[in-house]
Amino acid sequence: MLPSASLNGLNSGKPAIYEPVHGTAPDIAGQGIANPIGTILSVALMFEYSLQRQDMARRIEDAVEQCLQAGILTADLGGNAGTDQVCESILSALD
């Protein structure tokens, strides 16, 4: 669930890279069981550092927290929700 940001050169006009620490999980691609939270939290980092939108970053982080508190978890966290269900929960919390 860890997001990652490579900010080298952020202030020099070079692009930053945002991605989950765990990578893309190609071994489970297309199965609907991957945990999307690391990717979603990487987007929060992009809003915070590249787009200077700390407000949006906090909204995304809060939506992820609401999803976790509601117990909507993928199998790696002990739940039975699929990727789509976790994403939908987080999107609903953003509304």
C-alpha positions as CSV (number, residue, x, y, z in Angstrom):
1,M,0.0,0.0,0.0
2,L,3.0,2.3,-0.1
3,P,3.0,5.2,-2.5
4,S,6.3,6.4,-3.9
5,A,7.5,9.7,-5.4
6,S,10.8,10.3,-7.2
7,L,11.1,14.1,-6.9
8,N,14.6,14.5,-8.2
9,G,14.5,17.6,-10.3
10,L,11.0,18.7,-9.3
11,N,12.2,22.3,-8.9
12,S,14.3,22.2,-12.0
13,G,11.4,21.6,-14.4
14,K,12.1,17.9,-14.8
15,P,9.2,15.5,-14.3
16,A,8.6,13.6,-11.1
17,I,7.6,10.0,-11.1
18,Y,4.8,8.6,-8.9
19,E,4.2,4.9,-8.5
20,P,3.4,2.3,-5.9
21,V,6.5,0.8,-4.2
22,H,5.3,-2.7,-5.1
23,G,5.2,-2.1,-8.8
24,T,2.4,-3.2,-11.2
25,A,1.8,-6.8,-10.0
26,P,1.9,-8.4,-13.5
27,D,1.5,-11.9,-12.0
28,I,-2.1,-11.0,-11.0
29,A,-2.9,-8.6,-13.9
30,G,-6.5,-8.9,-15.1
31,Q,-7.7,-11.0,-12.2
32,G,-9.4,-8.2,-10.3
33,I,-7.5,-8.9,-7.1
34,A,-4.7,-6.4,-7.0
35,N,-4.7,-3.9,-4.2
36,P,-5.1,-0.4,-5.8
37,I,-4.3,1.7,-2.7
38,G,-0.6,2.2,-3.4
39,T,-1.4,3.6,-6.8
40,I,-4.2,5.8,-5.5
41,L,-2.0,7.2,-2.8
42,S,0.7,7.8,-5.4
43,V,-1.8,10.1,-7.1
44,A,-2.3,11.9,-3.8
45,L,1.5,12.5,-3.8
46,M,1.3,13.9,-7.3
47,F,-1.4,16.3,-6.2
48,E,0.6,17.4,-3.2
49,Y,4.1,17.9,-4.8
50,S,3.7,18.4,-8.6
51,L,0.3,20.1,-8.7
52,Q,0.5,22.0,-5.3
53,R,-3.0,20.8,-4.4
54,Q,-2.6,19.7,-0.8
55,D,-6.3,20.0,-0.4
56,M,-6.9,17.3,-3.1
57,A,-4.1,15.1,-1.6
58,R,-5.8,15.2,1.8
59,R,-9.2,14.3,0.2
60,I,-7.7,11.3,-1.5
61,E,-6.0,10.2,1.7
62,D,-9.2,10.6,3.7
63,A,-11.1,8.6,1.1
64,V,-8.6,5.8,1.3
65,E,-8.9,5.8,5.1
66,Q,-12.7,5.7,5.0
67,C,-12.5,2.6,2.7
68,L,-10.1,0.9,5.1
69,Q,-12.1,1.8,8.2
70,A,-15.2,0.4,6.4
71,G,-13.4,-2.9,6.1
72,I,-13.4,-2.9,2.3
73,L,-10.1,-4.8,1.9
74,T,-8.4,-6.8,-0.8
75,A,-7.2,-10.3,0.1
76,D,-3.6,-9.2,0.9
77,L,-5.1,-7.2,3.8
78,G,-7.4,-10.0,4.9
79,G,-10.5,-9.0,3.1
80,N,-12.4,-10.3,0.2
81,A,-13.0,-7.2,-1.9
82,G,-11.8,-7.0,-5.5
83,T,-9.9,-4.2,-7.1
84,D,-13.0,-2.6,-8.5
85,Q,-14.9,-2.7,-5.2
86,V,-12.0,-1.0,-3.4
87,C,-11.8,1.7,-6.2
88,E,-15.6,2.2,-6.1
89,S,-15.5,2.7,-2.3
90,I,-12.7,5.2,-2.5
91,L,-14.4,7.1,-5.4
92,S,-17.7,7.2,-3.4
93,A,-15.9,8.7,-0.4
94,L,-14.6,11.4,-2.7
95,D,-18.1,12.5,-3.7
